[in-house]
Amino acid sequence: MSLPDKRFVCHVGAHVTGARQVQRYLRDNVDQLERQGLHCVPRALMGKLVGWGPKLVADPDRFAQELGSAWRSPGIDGVLVSHENTIGRPFGDGGGGLYAGALPTLEALAGVSEPAQRTVVLSVRPQADFLESYYLQTISEGAWHTFDDWLGALDLDDISWMPLHEQLIATFGVDAVRVLDFAEVGSDPVAHVREFFRLIGVDLPADLHVSPVHHPRPSEKGMRMVLAANPYVRTTDERMGLRAFLQKNFSDRDYPSPTLLTVEQRAELNDRYGDEYRRLVAAQPVGEARP
């Protein structure tokens, strides 16, 4: 087995940028992708091997064994993974932009995949949308802080995507890093999947079928209900049951969306980060398509 002839493609996140849509496509099209020489590592297995990052740092050999086993399989010359928890959580102490603690995991990921040809995809969205969506994810996971309290604990001068992008380039090389702009494709599952595979240089069928992932956002009414209920929810089953009930009966499909950022706050974030975001998603290398 000659590793320089092998390929490793890793979709590292970020959260609330449609990773589950890519993962659904990978899950539903395992056979087709294997015929194209790509082995897909399931998200559940990535959770065991990588988790939120420290698992891979502490025990890289388990992931290295998974890659080696796939690369030795007849007809397989590439391994493809999508796992939005790989780079950890977006907000932490000490500054350094979004996902400031990702570097040890990225270095471990580079170590286990060397010297294969690497492509790393980072999905991003504008800061204002990211903040609102990530907050709603936290309350879906059981938190009950208000948006104003949660936002007030963040340093809004330190939520750039650029430091993470620079870490990816420093670790894997500028030609290996791709950026998927969720603002362009997030609402269209077919466009989202097509763009992901275009970035990694893999052709897809012309008549592409993509099963959409539906995660209705809570309405204003639903958000107030979950904030009131979460302090009393004790188990995972209770939390999942509450989430399913609110998604079915009190989502933004049927009621007004919650008011989170004010018009002024959104404009301020766009003034602060809009230009660098446009530069981030504007120009990047794209691999040659593989049949």
Solvent accessible surface area in square Angstrom, and as a share of the most:
residue,aa,sasa,rsa
1,M,125,0.56
2,S,57,0.37
3,L,45,0.22
4,P,74,0.46
5,D,99,0.51
6,K,29,0.12
7,R,22,0.08
8,F,0,0.00
9,V,0,0.00
10,C,0,0.00
11,H,0,0.00
12,V,0,0.00
13,G,0,0.00
14,A,0,0.00
15,H,5,0.02
16,V,35,0.20
17,T,0,0.00
18,G,20,0.19
19,A,5,0.04
20,R,104,0.38
21,Q,16,0.07
22,V,0,0.00
23,Q,18,0.08
24,R,67,0.24
25,Y,4,0.02
26,L,9,0.04
27,R,159,0.58
28,D,69,0.36
29,N,32,0.16
30,V,60,0.35
31,D,100,0.52
32,Q,35,0.15
33,L,0,0.00
34,E,64,0.29
35,R,186,0.68
36,Q,40,0.18
37,G,6,0.06
38,L,0,0.00
39,H,42,0.19
40,C,12,0.07
41,V,4,0.02
42,P,78,0.49
43,R,76,0.28
44,A,77,0.59
45,L,52,0.26
46,M,0,0.00
47,G,25,0.24
48,K,123,0.52
49,L,10,0.05
50,V,0,0.00
51,G,7,0.07
52,W,89,0.31
53,G,0,0.00
54,P,95,0.60
55,K,105,0.45
56,L,0,0.00
57,V,68,0.39
58,A,90,0.70
59,D,59,0.31
60,P,46,0.29
61,D,89,0.46
62,R,115,0.42
63,F,0,0.00
64,A,37,0.29
65,Q,122,0.54
66,E,40,0.18
67,L,1,0.00
68,G,10,0.09
69,S,60,0.39
70,A,6,0.05
71,W,8,0.03
72,R,155,0.56
73,S,44,0.28
74,P,134,0.84
75,G,70,0.68
76,I,12,0.06
77,D,54,0.28
78,G,0,0.00
79,V,0,0.00
80,L,0,0.00
81,V,0,0.00
82,S,3,0.02
83,H,3,0.01
84,E,12,0.06
85,N,19,0.10
86,T,0,0.00
87,I,4,0.02
88,G,12,0.12
89,R,130,0.48
90,P,2,0.01
91,F,52,0.22
92,G,65,0.62
93,D,152,0.79
94,G,85,0.81
95,G,35,0.34
96,G,40,0.38
97,G,8,0.08
98,L,2,0.01
99,Y,0,0.00
100,A,39,0.30
101,G,63,0.61
102,A,1,0.01
103,L,66,0.33
104,P,73,0.46
105,T,7,0.04
106,L,0,0.00
107,E,97,0.43
108,A,18,0.14
109,L,0,0.00
110,A,13,0.10
111,G,49,0.47
112,V,21,0.12
113,S,0,0.00
114,E,106,0.48
115,P,71,0.45
116,A,5,0.04
117,Q,105,0.47
118,R,47,0.17
119,T,7,0.04
120,V,0,0.00
121,V,0,0.00
122,L,0,0.00
123,S,0,0.00
124,V,0,0.00
125,R,33,0.12
126,P,40,0.25
127,Q,6,0.03
128,A,8,0.06
129,D,43,0.22
130,F,1,0.00
131,L,1,0.00
132,E,22,0.10
133,S,13,0.08
134,Y,15,0.06
135,Y,0,0.00
136,L,8,0.04
137,Q,45,0.20
138,T,20,0.11
139,I,1,0.01
140,S,24,0.15
141,E,84,0.38
142,G,20,0.19
143,A,28,0.21
144,W,140,0.49
145,H,64,0.28
146,T,65,0.38
147,F,13,0.05
148,D,104,0.54
149,D,97,0.50
150,W,25,0.09
151,L,11,0.05
152,G,66,0.63
153,A,90,0.70
154,L,34,0.17
155,D,88,0.46
156,L,44,0.22
157,D,108,0.56
158,D,44,0.23
159,I,4,0.02
160,S,18,0.12
161,W,2,0.01
162,M,37,0.17
163,P,41,0.26
164,L,2,0.01
165,H,32,0.14
166,E,103,0.46
167,Q,42,0.19
168,L,0,0.00
169,I,52,0.26
170,A,91,0.70
171,T,30,0.18
172,F,18,0.07
173,G,32,0.30
174,V,89,0.51
175,D,103,0.54
176,A,12,0.09
177,V,4,0.02
178,R,13,0.05
179,V,3,0.02
180,L,0,0.00
181,D,20,0.11
182,F,35,0.15
183,A,64,0.50
184,E,139,0.62
185,V,16,0.09
186,G,23,0.22
187,S,116,0.75
188,D,65,0.34
189,P,34,0.22
190,V,53,0.30
191,A,36,0.28
192,H,2,0.01
193,V,1,0.00
194,R,85,0.31
195,E,41,0.18
196,F,0,0.00
197,F,1,0.00
198,R,121,0.44
199,L,0,0.00
200,I,0,0.00
201,G,2,0.02
202,V,7,0.04
203,D,70,0.36
204,L,26,0.13
205,P,54,0.34
206,A,104,0.80
207,D,126,0.65
208,L,22,0.11
209,H,144,0.64
210,V,8,0.05
211,S,36,0.23
212,P,59,0.37
213,V,33,0.19
214,H,136,0.61
215,H,100,0.45
216,P,25,0.16
217,R,81,0.29
218,P,23,0.15
219,S,0,0.00
220,E,42,0.19
221,K,94,0.40
222,G,0,0.00
223,M,15,0.06
224,R,157,0.57
225,M,69,0.31
226,V,11,0.06
227,L,33,0.17
228,A,69,0.54
229,A,32,0.25
230,N,4,0.02
231,P,36,0.23
232,Y,164,0.62
233,V,33,0.19
234,R,185,0.68
235,T,67,0.39
236,T,80,0.47
237,D,120,0.62
238,E,83,0.37
239,R,70,0.26
240,M,101,0.45
241,G,41,0.40
242,L,35,0.17
243,R,76,0.28
244,A,58,0.45
245,F,100,0.42
246,L,11,0.05
247,Q,43,0.19
248,K,152,0.64
249,N,54,0.28
250,F,37,0.15
251,S,0,0.00
252,D,46,0.24
253,R,152,0.56
254,D,94,0.49
255,Y,78,0.29
256,P,105,0.66
257,S,61,0.39
258,P,13,0.08
259,T,110,0.64
260,L,14,0.07
261,L,14,0.07
262,T,64,0.37
263,V,124,0.71
264,E,126,0.57
265,Q,59,0.26
266,R,88,0.32
267,A,52,0.40
268,E,91,0.41
269,L,5,0.03
270,N,85,0.43
271,D,119,0.62
272,R,93,0.34
273,Y,12,0.05
274,G,6,0.06
275,D,89,0.46
276,E,34,0.15
277,Y,16,0.06
278,R,131,0.48
279,R,153,0.56
280,L,8,0.04
281,V,33,0.19
282,A,81,0.63
283,A,86,0.67
284,Q,50,0.22
285,P,50,0.31
286,V,63,0.36
287,G,25,0.24
288,E,159,0.72
289,A,54,0.42
290,R,64,0.23
291,P,132,0.83
